[in-house]
Amino acid sequence: MQNPFLTPTVLIPWSRLTSDRVLEAVQEGVRLGEKALAEIAALPPAARGVESVLMAFERATEPLDFAWNLINHLDGVDNSPALRDAIREALPLVSGFYARVRLDARLWEALRWVAESPEGQALTGVRRRFMDETLADFRESGADLPDEGKRRLEALEGELASITQTFSENVLDAMNQVELLIDDPARLDGLPESARAAALALARAKGLGTPTQPVWRFTLHMPSYLPVMKFSADEPLRRTLWEAMGAVGGVAPHDNTPLIGQILRLRHEKATLLGAAHFPDHILNRRMARRGEVALGFINRLHERVKGAFDADVAELAAFKAELLNQPGVALEPWDVTYYSERLRQARYELDEEALRPYFPLDGVLNGLFALVERLFGLTVTPRETCCPRAGGPQVPGAIETWHPEVRYFELHDQGGRLLGAFYTDWHPRESKQGGAWMASLYTAEAASPGQRGPHVGLIAGNLTAPTDGGPALLTHREVETVAHELGHLLHHLTSDVEVRSFSGANVAWDFVELPSQIMENWCWQRASLDLIARHHETGEPLPQPLFDRLVAAHNFQAGINFMAQLAHGKLDLELHLGGRDWAPEELDLRLRELLDGWRVPTQTDAGFIVRRFTHLFAHPTGYASAYYSYKWAEVLDADAFTRFRDEGVLSPVVGREYLERVLSRGNSAPPEQLFRDFMGRDPDPDALLRRCGLSV
């Protein structure tokens, strides 16, 4: 029987994707890939052509690509000791195979032969772009290295895959180790009822407490952690959780400190082996920034532009704490910043975040966003019945299998009824699930020509507020933005109509990939679109105008602090990859304090750094390494691009159709600069983001 991991399909049989089939799938996938690539490499010149070499190369690794994608997906949503062991065993095979592909001299010779042939030179459009990018991929991956260099590069890729996997597992394990149990209700002072109910439910799920002696359980998952930091009047409670979060990835047996230096040194060696000065130059060579110094300059210039607003926000926050406590000159602590910021926001705008929650039930938010997608792009989302035999449930005829009972499944159709794709949603925290929110492309259909393809399949997942006491999951406005953000990534994948599979959807330059996601967040702040998204879960009433006005008024509250936090992450990332490889583990924090002086809110107790749990940078051989600046880069693009909707109609189907046809559906079929110009008619306005944030231009 065919291994279920190896059959690319829209209807994925999750109950058959078991840990004991992982190694077998990888071994067979590698064998199939090696066989297909060897056949291409062995073609005599007379048999070489665009179809037999270039497009055959595009399809050669599809079974392994699909299998490894599913394995990594399950690692993120249904982690288990057995799956970890299987991945550990399979990882060297996979990383070694992918490293060898672009080091194969015969394959490289065949591709160059086709590129230099009259047929190759006559290519235009996306196929020409694919050929040029494939040649660049090979060169940047070491195809021209001598044999000794190729062997070293393959070893580096294997080491990076192993160490970054360990980094990721350390973060997950350290997060799951932490729980804080409270049995004194007086210590819950300030916490909204939703947070108390969630903590009570977390305790009950572990068999803790009784109806007469309740226990409240808090963890480091964001829906549990963040309400404590924002609302708890119990300073020791805030401090305890803050210190626990700060220790993630920094305490044995899950200490990532030595791994950071190892990863940085391996990446630098890889970059220099491939002819770059350092890893940022290597990784950014074909992205919009082109070089590490350009990305760092972008971050530094924004820092200069917002530093005044940042300093003013910090001074205001410190003064507010001092006034509230009647303690002149009292210093801020790291566990104070979010708490007093929320208190100040409430005082200034009379905006109670909890008053918004009833208008944001998860199902209602999703339905509203789906209605928005229909209005803007003419696309219809339809739910399908699901079942979960993987978790012991029955197999239901006609129902779609999922990996967890909470997971839902939807289909996306265009105006003509064509099935563009399908997607799963998985929104709430579990101990077997990674943190954060993300979109994943689970299957990408091949197109014979534009408009002639099968459906793509994707996933949007997060760690949002869970339902309690049988009621709906009521989200914060920030969580609504998160759902919209991931939906934007998903639309980029599902609407992609590109002839070359590997150029579909989000397979674009990483400083462009966040445009489709971040632009969707804009509709969470517009009256017309919020009337679709925000409806009271009991009455169906829209968000009252006074509440909407206060929400919008507070949109740019302390924008300087919030803006600077993201800049600091981008600065940390680039500085680490430019010079951090030479730092001793024990001097990591000292060096970062020096580099980020003036980039962080000054506090009495040093706030520490996210670096030991920064999975964006260190949980993948590449990931967002040297590219965290991309979030701000893409914010410039999205702030500017949204001005067309602002000026021509927030719900304009005309602008929506242009955006769909000129950006969303085109994947990597053209350079990102061209896609932006095709939609906007000009280059990006770098000041658009500062204007949107209410910061001085």
C-alpha positions, -999 to 999 in steps of 0.1 A, spaced: 0 0 0 13 35 -9 25 54 21 -2 80 28 24 108 33 36 104 -3 4 109 -22 -2 146 -30 -40 150 -26 -66 176 -16 -83 152 8 -56 144 33 -61 112 53 -50 124 87 -59 93 106 -34 73 84 -5 98 89 10 81 119 45 85 134 55 49 124 51 58 87 73 89 88 107 74 83 94 51 56 78 80 38 110 101 39 131 72 27 108 64 -2 104 101 -10 141 106 -12 144 75 -34 118 88 -58 134 122 -59 168 108 -65 155 86 -93 136 115 -110 166 138 -108 190 111 -120 168 106 -151 170 143 -159 207 145 -154 213 115 -176 194 129 -206 217 133 -237 218 168 -252 194 158 -280 167 149 -255 172 180 -233 145 207 -234 124 230 -213 98 203 -206 122 174 -201 147 192 -179 134 225 -164 97 215 -158 107 179 -150 130 194 -123 101 214 -110 81 182 -104 109 158 -94 107 162 -57 69 167 -53 62 135 -33 89 143 -8 79 180 -7 44 170 1 53 144 27 78 166 46 53 195 45 27 172 63 53 159 88 63 194 98 27 205 100 19 176 124 50 185 144 34 220 149 -2 210 157 0 174 171 35 170 186 43 138 205 74 119 216 69 93 189 66 119 162 97 138 175 117 106 175 106 99 139 115 134 127 148 132 144 156 100 125 143 114 92 158 149 94 194 140 82 179 122 52 158 151 42 183 179 48 210 159 31 188 152 1 178 188 -4 214 200 0 226 175 -26 200 185 -52 217 218 -61 252 203 -57 246 177 -85 271 186 -112 253 166 -139 219 181 -131 235 216 -130 251 210 -164 217 199 -179 199 230 -166 226 253 -179 225 236 -213 188 242 -216 191 278 -204 217 285 -230 198 267 -258 177 286 -283 145 271 -266 157 284 -232 166 318 -246 132 321 -262 113 316 -230 92 345 -217 69 353 -188 68 331 -157 87 302 -173 116 326 -181 115 339 -146 115 303 -132 145 294 -154 164 324 -143 155 320 -106 164 282 -107 199 290 -121 203 316 -93 191 291 -67 218 266 -79 245 292 -78 235 305 -44 233 269 -31 268 260 -41 265 244 -76 298 260 -87 317 249 -55 345 224 -57 337 190 -44 353 197 -10 331 228 -6 300 209 -16 306 182 10 311 209 37 279 227 26 259 195 28 273 189 63 264 225 73 228 221 61 225 189 82 239 205 113 216 235 109 185 213 105 193 194 136 202 223 159 173 244 149 149 215 155 164 212 190 159 250 195 122 247 186 116 217 208 133 234 238 110 264 235 79 242 233 90 220 262 100 250 284 67 267 277 47 236 286 66 231 319 52 263 334 20 266 352 10 289 380 -18 278 403 -38 303 423 -63 293 450 -69 327 465 -96 347 446 -82 379 460 -51 375 438 -73 377 407 -80 414 413 -82 433 381 -85 403 358 -116 404 336 -142 376 339 -131 361 306 -95 355 319 -108 341 352 -131 317 335 -103 306 311 -79 300 341 -106 280 359 -112 259 328 -74 253 324 -73 240 360 -104 218 356 -88 203 324 -60 191 347 -84 178 374 -75 207 397 -98 223 422 -134 217 432 -166 237 430 -162 247 466 -124 252 464 -116 264 429 -82 267 415 -71 290 387 -43 278 364 -22 302 343 3 292 316 26 309 292 3 305 262 -8 340 251 -45 338 259 -35 329 295 -4 350 298 -14 383 282 -45 391 303 -24 387 335 2 412 321 -24 436 310 -50 435 337 -37 419 369 -35 443 399 -14 417 417 22 428 409 38 396 423 15 376 400 26 396 370 62 394 380 61 356 385 47 350 350 70 375 334 100 359 349 88 325 338 84 337 302 119 353 304 134 320 314 120 301 284 149 288 264 174 300 290 174 273 317 187 237 316 176 212 303 161 235 277 188 261 275 191 276 239 220 299 248 248 278 233 226 269 203 223 305 193 261 309 188 263 276 170 235 285 146 250 319 139 284 305 132 271 278 109 250 303 90 280 326 86 302 297 74 276 288 49 273 323 36 310 328 32 314 294 16 289 306 -10 308 339 -16 288 364 6 304 386 32 279 374 58 246 357 62 224 388 57 240 395 23 236 358 14 199 356 24 188 390 11 206 389 -23 173 382 -42 149 400 -18 138 435 -21 164 449 3 192 431 -16 219 435 12 221 433 49 234 469 52 203 481 33 179 463 57 198 476 87 198 511 73 160 508 68 156 498 105 180 525 117 163 553 97 129 543 111 144 543 146 156 579 140 121 589 128 102 574 157 127 579 186 111 612 197 76 597 199 90 566 217 107 587 243 76 608 248 55 576 252 80 562 278 80 594 298 42 595 298 39 559 310 64 564 338 47 596 349 13 578 349 26 550 371 41 575 395 8 595 396 -14 565 401 7 551 429 15 586 443 52 577 443 71 605 425 101 591 405 91 555 409 107 534 381 89 512 356 95 475 358 93 451 328 61 435 342 46 470 346 48 482 310 18 463 295 -2 468 327 1 505 331 -1 510 294 -36 494 295 -46 514 326 -35 546 308 -54 536 276 -85 530 296 -82 563 315 -77 583 283 -101 567 260 -125 549 283 -120 519 262 -125 486 280 -111 458 259 -136 434 276 -165 455 263 -154 446 228 -152 408 233 -189 401 231 -189 416 195 -161 393 184 -172 357 187 -148 336 167 -174 321 144 -189 355 138 -155 370 131 -148 343 106 -182 346 89 -177 384 87 -143 381 72 -156 356 47 -183 381 38 -157 407 34 -137 384 10 -169 379 -10 -176 417 -12 -140 426 -22 -129 397 -43 -161 378 -54 -149 347 -36 -173 325 -16 -163 304 15 -184 273 23 -180 251 54 -178 213 51 -187 186 77 -157 172 95 -147 141 115 -117 131 134 -109 94 135 -73 104 143 -85 113 178 -107 83 181 -139 97 165 -159 78 139 -153 80 102 -183 98 88 -191 92 51 -187 124 31 -171 142 60 -136 157 58 -109 142 81 -91 166 105 -62 161 130 -82 174 160 -119 176 169 -117 215 171 -104 218 135 -128 230 108 -127 228 70 -138 252 43 -139 255 6 -132 286 -15 -150 292 -48 -147 320 -73 -177 338 -88 -181 312 -115 -183 284 -90 -148 270 -96 -132 255 -66 -100 275 -60 -90 257 -28 -98 244 6 -85 252 41 -85 241 77 -87 263 107 -72 254 141 -75 283 165 -69 274 202 -39 264 223 -29 228 231 2 215 248 9 195 216 8 227 195 34 253 188 28 289 199 19 319 177 -2 321 146 6 310 111 -6 299 76 7 268 60 3 256 24 -5 219 27 -9 213 -10 -2 233 -41 -19 222 -74 0 224 -106 -14 245 -134 -12 235 -170 -18 271 -179 -33 302 -161 -68 294 -150 -63 257 -155 -54 242 -122 -68 221 -94 -76 234 -59 -48 244 -35 -51 234 2 -40 255 32 -43 260 69 -47 290 92 -39 284 129 -33 303 161 -35 303 198 -66 324 204 -89 327 234 -107 294 239 -144 291 247 -154 286 283 -185 273 300 -201 261 268 -201 296 253 -184 309 222 -148 319 220 -149 357 224 -118 374 209 -99 406 216 -97 431 188 -60 422 185 -69 385 180 -94 396 153 -65 413 135 -45 381 139 -73 361 122 -74 387 94 -37 386 90 -35 348 86 -65 349 62 -45 373 40 -17 348 38 -42 321 30 -58 340 2 -23 346 -13 -20 308 -14 -55 297 -24 -60 323 -52 -26 318 -67 -29 311 -104 7 306 -116 18 281 -141 49 270 -121 40 253 -88 69 265 -68 61 301 -78 26 299 -64 12 318 -34 35 329 -7 66 316 -24 78 352 -29 105 374 -15 102 375 23 101 412 25 70 411 2 53 380 17 37 400 46 19 425 23 -11 402 16 -14 394 53 -8 428 68 -31 447 44 -60 426 57 -56 440 92 -67 474 78 -103 462 75 -104 456 112 -104 494 117 -130 505 92 -167 510 101 -180 495 69 -160 463 72 -164 460 110 -202 460 105 -196 427 88 -171 413 113 -183 427 147 -217 414 158 -228 408 194 -228 371 200 -262 372 217 -281 401 200 -265 403 166 -262 440 171 -232 458 154 -205 475 174 -221 507 189 -208 539 174 -194 553 207 -174 521 212 -162 522 176 -151 558 180 -131 550 211 -115 520 194 -104 541 165 -93 570 187 -70 546 206 -56 530 175 -23 548 176 -21 549 214 16 547 224 25 540 187 61 550 195 65 522 220 48 496 198 66 506 167 100 506 185 94 470 198 92 456 163 122 477 152 142 463 181 134 428 170 146 436 135 177 453 148 185 423 171 181 399 142 204 418 118 231 426 144 232 390 156 237 378 121 263 405 112 285 400 142 270 379 170 287 347 159 319 359 177 302 365 211 307 341 239 275 327 253 280 345 286 282 379 269 251 376 248 229 397 270 256 424 276 262 428 239 225 430 231 221 456 259 248 478 243 234 474 208 198 481 218 204 510 241 177 535 232 156 509 215 139 494 246 117 508 274 141 516 302 131 496 334 145 492 369 150 455 363 166 447 330 139 434 307 161 408 291 157 396 255 134 374 234 164 358 217 164 324 235 128 318 225 129 337 192 116 309 170 112 332 140 150 333 139 163 300 152 136 273 149 144 267 112 176 265 91 165 298 76 131 310 87 130 348 93 168 349 100 182 382 88 147 390 76 126 401 106 128 436 92 105 423 66 75 429 88 81 466 89 92 467 52 59 451 43 40 474 66 52 503 44 39 484 14 5 476 30 -1 510 45 5 525 10 -15 499 -9 -45 503 14 -48 540 5 -64 529 -28 -92 512 -8 -94 542 16 -97 567 -13 -118 546 -38 -140 526 -14 -132 504 16 -154 477 2 -148 485 -35 -151 453 -56 -133 472 -84 -102 478 -64 -106 444 -48 -106 427 -82 -75 447 -93 -57 437 -61 -67 400 -66 -56 400 -102 -25 421 -99 -10 409 -66 -28 381 -48 -32 356 -76 2 362 -92 25 347 -66 61 350 -76 54 353 -114 70 387 -115 94 407 -93 76 421 -62 84 457 -72 66 451 -105 35 436 -87 33 466 -64 36 491 -93 10 471 -113 -15 477 -85 -5 512 -74 8 527 -106 39 539 -88 67 529 -64 59 527 -26 57 559 -5 80 553 24 61 577 47 28 559 43 34 538 74 44 567 96 13 586 86 -9 557 94 6 553 128 1 590 136 39 595 139 57 626 127 67 624 90 
